Amino acid sequence: MFELQFFLIGIIQGLTEFLPISSSGHLVLFAQFTNWKDQGLFTDIAVHFGTLFAVVIYLRKDVYYFFTNIFQFKLFEDQIIFKIILATLPAIILGYFIYDYVSLYFRSIQLIALSSIVFAIILFFADRVKMESKSWNKITYIEALVVGLFQVLAFIPGASRAGVTITGARLLGYDRVNAARFSMILSIPIILASMTLSLINIFNEEYVAVNVYQSFFASLVAFITALLSIIFLMRFIKKANFNIFIIYRIVLGIILLVIYV
């Protein structure tokens, strides 16, 4: 049962991190439905590392370009790194102040259900915006800030970080592929920030359960699942819209409201 728990956590984290369906919401639902013992901060870091490694592998050319610019002092050529930082800052700043509060009090199934439905509907209308020939790496500072402000909404369980950032980019006219790619680019600093915060919490606690084998297993499962979900998403949205994810979120939200209200 213990290994099954870590396997499922890895599956859920990897599958939902980059799809517009909310990883935090599904993890809260998983905890509520199974009533299993909390897996601990060490495992949280492990599965986040798995998803981080997956997105870095998928975006390896972009990541290499970023590091090349940094080490060759070419930061001011296209300024994309500064724009990524700008888009990340709102969530980092707000998260520093409200992360613990949200983790403790924003875990209501009714809230997850409502936000799943509401943000799915917003994504539906955003996805109807006319797509322009705009590449994510040509994003302006104002546009980067707008997407960054949308990312703040991801602190609401059920909203989906991927979902709200894709929504923001689509509202600005970016096509689905570029919107999703910029969303994944922004996930790298956000996941790193989340891992850092978890590490700080570990050092502040007197006792932390460290399940090395199980956490490594969950991390590996999260990595494989996340990489497959990224590949699926990027291939899927080249030919289709986000309706399948929108329908899933609305149906899930309705089912949860029927059961728990």
C-alpha positions as CSV (number, residue, x, y, z in Angstrom):
1,M,0.0,0.0,0.0
2,F,2.9,2.4,0.9
3,E,4.6,1.9,-2.5
4,L,1.2,2.3,-4.3
5,Q,0.7,5.7,-2.6
6,F,4.1,6.9,-3.9
7,F,3.4,5.5,-7.3
8,L,0.0,7.3,-7.5
9,I,1.5,10.5,-6.2
10,G,4.2,10.4,-9.0
11,I,1.5,9.7,-11.6
12,I,-0.8,12.5,-10.5
13,Q,2.0,15.0,-10.2
14,G,3.6,14.1,-13.5
15,L,0.3,13.9,-15.4
16,T,-1.3,17.1,-14.1
17,E,1.7,19.5,-13.8
18,F,1.8,20.6,-17.4
19,L,-1.8,19.8,-18.6
20,P,-4.3,22.6,-17.9
21,I,-6.2,20.5,-15.3
22,S,-4.5,21.6,-11.9
23,S,-1.9,19.4,-10.2
24,S,-2.5,20.9,-6.7
25,G,-6.3,20.3,-7.0
26,H,-5.8,16.7,-8.0
27,L,-3.3,16.1,-5.2
28,V,-5.7,17.6,-2.6
29,L,-8.5,15.3,-4.0
30,F,-6.2,12.3,-3.8
31,A,-5.4,13.1,-0.1
32,Q,-9.1,13.6,0.7
33,F,-10.3,10.4,-1.0
34,T,-7.6,8.0,0.1
35,N,-7.1,9.4,3.6
36,W,-3.5,8.0,3.5
37,K,-0.7,9.4,5.7
38,D,0.8,12.5,4.2
39,Q,3.9,11.6,2.2
40,G,6.0,14.4,3.6
41,L,8.0,17.4,2.3
42,F,10.9,15.2,1.2
43,T,8.6,13.4,-1.3
44,D,7.1,16.7,-2.4
45,I,10.6,17.9,-3.4
46,A,11.3,14.6,-5.1
47,V,8.2,14.6,-7.3
48,H,8.8,18.3,-8.2
49,F,12.3,17.4,-9.1
50,G,11.0,14.7,-11.4
51,T,8.6,17.1,-13.2
52,L,11.4,19.8,-13.3
53,F,13.8,17.4,-15.0
54,A,11.1,16.4,-17.5
55,V,10.4,20.0,-18.6
56,V,14.1,20.8,-18.8
57,I,14.7,17.7,-20.9
58,Y,11.9,18.7,-23.3
59,L,13.0,22.3,-23.4
60,R,16.7,21.5,-23.5
61,K,17.4,23.7,-26.5
62,D,15.7,26.7,-24.8
63,V,17.5,26.0,-21.5
64,Y,20.8,25.7,-23.3
65,Y,20.1,29.1,-25.0
66,F,19.4,30.7,-21.7
67,F,22.5,29.5,-20.0
68,T,24.6,30.4,-23.1
69,N,23.3,34.0,-22.9
70,I,24.1,34.2,-19.2
71,F,27.6,32.9,-19.4
72,Q,28.4,34.8,-22.6
73,F,26.9,38.0,-21.1
74,K,24.3,38.3,-23.9
75,L,21.4,39.0,-21.5
76,F,20.5,42.3,-23.2
77,E,20.4,41.0,-26.8
78,D,16.8,39.7,-26.8
79,Q,16.1,40.3,-23.0
80,I,13.9,37.2,-22.9
81,I,15.4,36.1,-19.5
82,F,14.4,39.5,-18.0
83,K,10.9,39.0,-19.4
84,I,10.7,35.5,-17.8
85,I,11.9,36.9,-14.5
86,L,9.2,39.7,-14.7
87,A,6.5,37.1,-15.5
88,T,7.7,35.0,-12.5
89,L,8.0,37.7,-9.9
90,P,4.3,38.2,-9.1
91,A,3.8,34.5,-8.1
92,I,7.2,34.4,-6.2
93,I,6.4,37.6,-4.2
94,L,2.8,36.7,-3.4
95,G,3.7,33.1,-2.8
96,Y,6.2,34.1,-0.1
97,F,3.5,35.7,1.9
98,I,0.5,33.4,1.3
99,Y,1.9,29.9,0.5
100,D,1.5,28.5,4.1
101,Y,-2.0,30.1,4.5
102,V,-3.2,28.7,1.2
103,S,-1.7,25.2,2.0
104,L,-3.6,25.2,5.3
105,Y,-7.0,26.7,4.4
106,F,-7.5,26.5,0.6
107,R,-8.1,22.8,0.5
108,S,-11.9,22.7,0.3
109,I,-13.3,20.3,-2.3
110,Q,-16.1,22.7,-3.0
111,L,-13.5,25.4,-3.8
112,I,-11.6,23.0,-6.1
113,A,-14.8,22.1,-7.9
114,L,-15.9,25.8,-8.4
115,S,-12.4,27.0,-9.5
116,S,-12.1,24.0,-11.9
117,I,-15.4,25.0,-13.6
118,V,-14.8,28.8,-13.5
119,F,-11.3,28.7,-14.9
120,A,-12.3,26.1,-17.5
121,I,-14.9,28.4,-18.8
122,I,-12.4,31.3,-18.9
123,L,-10.0,29.1,-20.9
124,F,-12.8,28.2,-23.2
125,F,-13.4,31.8,-24.2
126,A,-9.7,32.6,-24.2
127,D,-9.1,29.8,-26.7
128,R,-11.6,31.5,-29.1
129,V,-9.4,34.6,-29.4
130,K,-7.9,34.9,-32.9
131,M,-4.4,33.4,-33.0
132,E,-1.7,35.6,-34.3
133,S,1.8,34.8,-35.7
134,K,3.5,35.6,-32.4
135,S,6.4,33.5,-31.0
136,W,6.7,33.2,-27.2
137,N,10.3,34.3,-27.2
138,K,9.3,37.7,-28.8
139,I,6.9,38.4,-25.9
140,T,6.9,42.0,-24.7
141,Y,7.5,43.1,-21.1
142,I,3.8,44.1,-20.7
143,E,2.6,40.8,-22.1
144,A,5.0,38.9,-19.9
145,L,3.7,40.8,-16.8
146,V,0.1,40.0,-17.8
147,V,0.8,36.3,-18.1
148,G,2.7,36.5,-14.7
149,L,-0.4,38.1,-13.1
150,F,-2.5,35.3,-14.5
151,Q,0.0,32.8,-12.9
152,V,-0.8,34.3,-9.5
153,L,-4.3,32.8,-9.8
154,A,-2.7,29.3,-9.7
155,F,-2.6,29.6,-5.9
156,I,-6.3,28.8,-6.0
157,P,-6.5,24.9,-5.9
158,G,-8.3,23.8,-9.1
159,A,-7.3,26.8,-11.1
160,S,-4.2,25.1,-12.7
161,R,-0.9,27.0,-13.1
162,A,-0.6,25.7,-16.7
163,G,-4.3,26.5,-17.3
164,V,-4.2,30.1,-16.2
165,T,-0.9,30.9,-17.9
166,I,-2.1,29.4,-21.2
167,T,-5.3,31.4,-20.7
168,G,-3.3,34.6,-20.3
169,A,-1.2,34.0,-23.3
170,R,-4.2,33.0,-25.5
171,L,-6.0,36.2,-24.5
172,L,-3.0,38.1,-25.8
173,G,-3.3,36.3,-29.2
174,Y,-0.6,33.7,-28.9
175,D,-1.4,30.4,-30.6
176,R,-1.9,27.3,-28.5
177,V,1.6,25.9,-29.0
178,N,3.4,29.1,-28.1
179,A,1.1,29.7,-25.2
180,A,1.8,26.2,-23.8
181,R,5.5,26.5,-24.4
182,F,5.7,29.8,-22.6
183,S,3.7,28.3,-19.8
184,M,6.2,25.4,-19.5
185,I,9.1,27.9,-19.6
186,L,7.6,29.7,-16.6
187,S,7.1,26.4,-14.8
188,I,10.9,26.1,-14.4
189,P,11.5,29.0,-12.0
190,I,8.2,28.3,-10.2
191,I,9.0,24.7,-9.5
192,L,12.5,25.7,-8.4
193,A,10.9,28.2,-6.0
194,S,8.5,25.6,-4.7
195,M,11.3,23.2,-4.1
196,T,13.3,25.9,-2.3
197,L,10.4,26.7,0.0
198,S,9.9,23.1,0.8
199,L,13.6,22.8,1.7
200,I,13.4,25.8,4.0
201,N,10.4,24.2,5.7
202,I,12.4,21.0,6.1
203,F,15.2,22.8,7.9
204,N,12.7,24.6,10.1
205,E,11.1,21.4,11.3
206,E,12.5,19.3,14.2
207,Y,11.7,16.0,12.5
208,V,11.1,15.2,8.8
209,A,10.4,11.7,7.5
210,V,12.8,10.8,4.8
211,N,11.7,7.9,2.6
212,V,14.6,7.8,0.2
213,Y,13.6,4.7,-1.8
214,Q,10.0,5.6,-2.0
215,S,10.7,9.2,-2.9
216,F,13.2,8.3,-5.6
217,F,10.6,5.9,-7.0
218,A,7.9,8.7,-7.0
219,S,10.3,11.1,-8.6
220,L,11.1,8.6,-11.4
221,V,7.4,8.0,-12.0
222,A,6.7,11.7,-12.0
223,F,9.5,12.3,-14.5
224,I,8.3,9.7,-16.9
225,T,4.7,10.7,-16.7
226,A,5.4,14.4,-17.0
227,L,7.6,13.9,-20.0
228,L,4.9,11.8,-21.7
229,S,2.2,14.3,-20.8
230,I,4.3,17.2,-22.2
231,I,4.9,15.3,-25.5
232,F,1.2,14.4,-25.7
233,L,0.1,18.0,-25.0
234,M,2.4,19.6,-27.6
235,R,1.4,17.2,-30.3
236,F,-2.3,17.3,-29.4
237,I,-2.7,21.1,-29.5
238,K,-1.0,21.3,-32.9
239,K,-4.2,19.7,-34.3
240,A,-6.9,20.4,-31.7
241,N,-8.1,23.0,-29.2
242,F,-8.3,22.7,-25.4
243,N,-11.9,21.5,-25.3
244,I,-11.0,18.0,-24.0
245,F,-9.4,19.5,-20.9
246,I,-12.2,22.1,-20.5
247,I,-14.9,19.4,-20.6
248,Y,-13.0,17.2,-18.2
249,R,-12.6,20.1,-15.7
250,I,-16.3,21.1,-15.9
251,V,-17.5,17.5,-15.5
252,L,-15.2,16.9,-12.6
253,G,-16.3,20.1,-10.9
254,I,-20.0,19.2,-11.3
255,I,-19.5,15.7,-10.0
256,L,-17.6,17.1,-6.9
257,L,-20.3,19.7,-6.3
258,V,-23.1,17.1,-6.6
259,I,-21.3,14.8,-4.1
260,Y,-20.1,17.3,-1.6
261,V,-22.6,20.2,-1.6
